């Protein structure tokens, strides 16, 4: 097992379900003029999508490594 792929999978997993205390959340909320509920839904959906795609790419790369 490639240790670099494990690191990518762990990093991707850490992105999912981001919390509202994160500075990136407030940056996105204020930049796009969203209310708190809308920003929470959007940020959670996007971060979960990025997390799942990162894991899928790590799994795909593990086939070739």
N, CA, C and O of each residue as an XYZ file, in Angstrom:
260
protein
N       0.847     -1.180      0.000
C       0.000      0.000      0.000
C       0.893      1.244      0.000
O       1.843      1.346      0.775
N       0.569      2.164     -0.869
C       1.328      3.401     -0.964
C       0.959      4.333      0.196
O      -0.215      4.639      0.405
N       1.959      4.776      0.936
C       1.691      5.668      2.068
C       1.173      7.025      1.600
O       0.415      7.677      2.319
N       1.571      7.456      0.409
C       1.088      8.747     -0.088
C      -0.409      8.696     -0.382
O      -1.104      9.696     -0.203
N      -0.914      7.554     -0.829
C      -2.346      7.424     -1.074
C      -3.141      7.389      0.226
O      -4.270      7.877      0.285
N      -2.555      6.817      1.254
C      -3.202      6.826      2.574
C      -3.314      8.259      3.081
O      -4.340      8.649      3.637
N      -2.263      9.032      2.887
C      -2.278     10.446      3.310
C      -3.350     11.216      2.543
O      -4.058     12.035      3.129
N      -3.479     10.965      1.241
C      -4.508     11.640      0.433
C      -5.901     11.248      0.913
O      -6.783     12.100      1.015
N      -6.106      9.962      1.208
C      -7.418      9.506      1.681
C      -7.766     10.126      3.034
O      -8.910     10.520      3.259
N      -6.794     10.214      3.928
C      -7.036     10.827      5.237
C      -7.331     12.314      5.082
O      -8.238     12.843      5.725
N      -6.571     12.980      4.235
C      -6.812     14.412      3.993
C      -8.181     14.667      3.392
O      -8.863     15.621      3.767
N      -8.582     13.813      2.458
C      -9.902     13.970      1.843
C     -10.998     13.736      2.873
O     -12.003     14.446      2.884
N     -10.810     12.750      3.733
C     -11.809     12.467      4.762
C     -11.944     13.577      5.781
O     -13.014     13.764      6.361
N     -10.882     14.305      6.002
C     -10.938     15.383      6.991
C     -11.710     16.602      6.489
O     -12.052     17.484      7.276
N     -11.984     16.657      5.202
C     -12.689     17.816      4.644
C     -14.207     17.726      4.809
O     -14.892     18.748      4.819
N     -14.718     16.535      4.936
C     -16.168     16.352      4.973
C     -16.803     16.920      6.223
O     -16.183     16.949      7.286
N     -18.022     17.365      6.096
C     -18.823     17.886      7.209
C     -18.093     18.968      7.995
O     -17.889     18.855      9.204
N     -17.715     19.996      7.292
C     -17.013     21.133      7.876
C     -17.927     21.845      8.871
O     -19.140     21.891      8.668
N     -17.376     22.384      9.914
C     -18.176     23.033     10.946
C     -18.151     24.554     10.793
O     -17.263     25.111     10.148
N     -19.146     25.217     11.400
C     -19.303     26.661     11.187
C     -18.250     27.491     11.908
O     -18.195     28.704     11.701
N     -17.441     26.905     12.718
C     -16.395     27.644     13.411
C     -15.154     27.807     12.544
O     -14.192     28.462     12.946
N     -15.176     27.222     11.372
C     -14.033     27.261     10.454
C     -14.030     28.601      9.710
O     -15.085     29.077      9.291
N     -12.868     29.200      9.546
C     -12.759     30.509      8.901
C     -13.216     30.468      7.450
O     -13.769     31.445      6.944
N     -12.988     29.339      6.775
C     -13.416     29.207      5.384
C     -14.918     29.294      5.229
O     -15.414     29.817      4.232
N     -15.648     28.782      6.212
C     -17.104     28.857      6.192
C     -17.565     30.312      6.181
O     -18.409     30.697      5.373
N     -17.012     31.106      7.072
C     -17.421     32.505      7.174
C     -16.983     33.303      5.949
O     -17.672     34.236      5.537
N     -15.853     32.943      5.373
C     -15.395     33.605      4.158
C     -16.369     33.357      3.012
O     -16.733     34.291      2.297
N     -16.791     32.119      2.833
C     -17.748     31.780      1.779
C     -19.090     32.464      2.056
O     -19.702     33.026      1.148
N     -19.539     32.413      3.298
C     -20.829     33.015      3.668
C     -20.860     34.508      3.355
O     -21.808     35.002      2.746
N     -19.836     35.208      3.768
C     -19.804     36.649      3.557
C     -19.535     37.023      2.103
O     -20.080     38.010      1.609
N     -18.715     36.256      1.422
C     -18.371     36.569      0.031
C     -19.567     36.441     -0.901
O     -19.718     37.221     -1.842
N     -20.420     35.446     -0.632
C     -21.571     35.219     -1.501
C     -22.867     35.773     -0.926
O     -23.932     35.566     -1.508
N     -22.804     36.473      0.202
C     -23.976     37.111      0.787
C     -25.067     36.134      1.196
O     -26.250     36.421      1.013
N     -24.694     34.995      1.742
C     -25.670     33.980      2.143
C     -26.079     34.183      3.594
O     -25.342     34.769      4.387
N     -27.280     33.684      3.934
C     -27.639     33.639      5.345
C     -27.009     32.389      5.959
O     -26.443     31.563      5.243
N     -27.104     32.252      7.267
C     -26.397     31.183      7.967
C     -26.866     29.791      7.529
O     -26.039     28.912      7.288
N     -28.165     29.585      7.426
C     -28.694     28.265      7.054
C     -28.295     27.892      5.623
O     -27.882     26.762      5.361
N     -28.419     28.833      4.720
C     -28.060     28.576      3.323
C     -26.564     28.289      3.197
O     -26.165     27.384      2.465
N     -25.752     29.042      3.895
C     -24.305     28.831      3.840
C     -23.929     27.478      4.434
O     -23.043     26.803      3.911
N     -24.587     27.072      5.514
C     -24.293     25.783      6.137
C     -24.640     24.637      5.197
O     -23.869     23.686      5.065
N     -25.791     24.722      4.544
C     -26.190     23.672      3.599
C     -25.237     23.602      2.417
O     -24.809     22.519      2.017
N     -24.910     24.755      1.863
C     -24.030     24.803      0.698
C     -22.631     24.324      1.044
O     -22.063     23.500      0.327
N     -22.074     24.827      2.125
C     -20.719     24.460      2.514
C     -20.625     22.972      2.842
O     -19.647     22.319      2.478
N     -21.632     22.433      3.526
C     -21.624     21.009      3.858
C     -21.693     20.157      2.604
O     -20.970     19.167      2.487
N     -22.554     20.529      1.666
C     -22.684     19.765      0.427
C     -21.391     19.800     -0.384
O     -20.938     18.764     -0.871
N     -20.804     20.963     -0.530
C     -19.587     21.094     -1.328
C     -18.420     20.361     -0.665
O     -17.681     19.643     -1.338
N     -18.251     20.534      0.634
C     -17.142     19.885      1.330
C     -17.295     18.366      1.326
O     -16.302     17.648      1.211
N     -18.523     17.869      1.451
C     -18.745     16.426      1.401
C     -18.459     15.889      0.006
O     -17.880     14.812     -0.136
N     -18.856     16.623     -1.019
C     -18.570     16.223     -2.396
C     -17.056     16.169     -2.641
O     -16.560     15.213     -3.237
N     -16.339     17.170     -2.195
C     -14.880     17.197     -2.351
C     -14.251     16.016     -1.602
O     -13.317     15.387     -2.099
N     -14.762     15.723     -0.418
C     -14.237     14.627      0.375
C     -14.442     13.279     -0.314
O     -13.520     12.466     -0.379
N     -15.643     13.045     -0.822
C     -15.957     11.774     -1.489
C     -15.162     11.633     -2.781
O     -14.653     10.554     -3.082
N     -15.053     12.715     -3.546
C     -14.266     12.655     -4.776
C     -12.779     12.435     -4.495
O     -12.104     11.739     -5.254
N     -12.272     13.013     -3.427
C     -10.880     12.788     -3.047
C     -10.628     11.337     -2.681
O      -9.607     10.763     -3.060
N     -11.554     10.746     -1.947
C     -11.431      9.331     -1.606
C     -11.518      8.460     -2.853
O     -10.754      7.506     -3.000
N     -12.443      8.784     -3.750
C     -12.586      8.016     -4.992
C     -11.317      8.094     -5.833
O     -10.898      7.095     -6.418
N     -10.703      9.269     -5.896
C      -9.463      9.407     -6.662
C      -8.330      8.621     -6.012
O      -7.513      8.028     -6.715
N      -8.268      8.605     -4.679
C      -7.236      7.828     -3.994
C      -7.434      6.337     -4.261
O      -6.468      5.606     -4.476
N      -8.688      5.892     -4.247
C      -8.969      4.489     -4.553
C      -8.632      4.151     -5.990
O      -8.086      3.084     -6.271
N      -8.954      5.055     -6.897
C      -8.641      4.843     -8.305
C      -7.129      4.775     -8.528
O      -6.639      3.918     -9.263
N      -6.415      5.666     -7.900
C      -4.957      5.667     -8.033
C      -4.328      4.420     -7.399
O      -3.276      3.961     -7.844
N      -4.966      3.881     -6.369
C      -4.414      2.677     -5.729
C      -4.472      1.471     -6.648
O      -3.701      0.527     -6.479
N      -5.375      1.489     -7.620
C      -5.454      0.398     -8.578
C      -4.198      0.366     -9.456
O      -3.720     -0.706     -9.826
N      -3.677      1.530     -9.780
C      -2.525      1.644    -10.671
C      -1.195      1.667     -9.938
O      -0.143      1.548    -10.566
N      -1.224      1.816     -8.637
C       0.041      1.911     -7.870
C       0.527      0.560     -7.408
O       1.568      0.467     -6.757
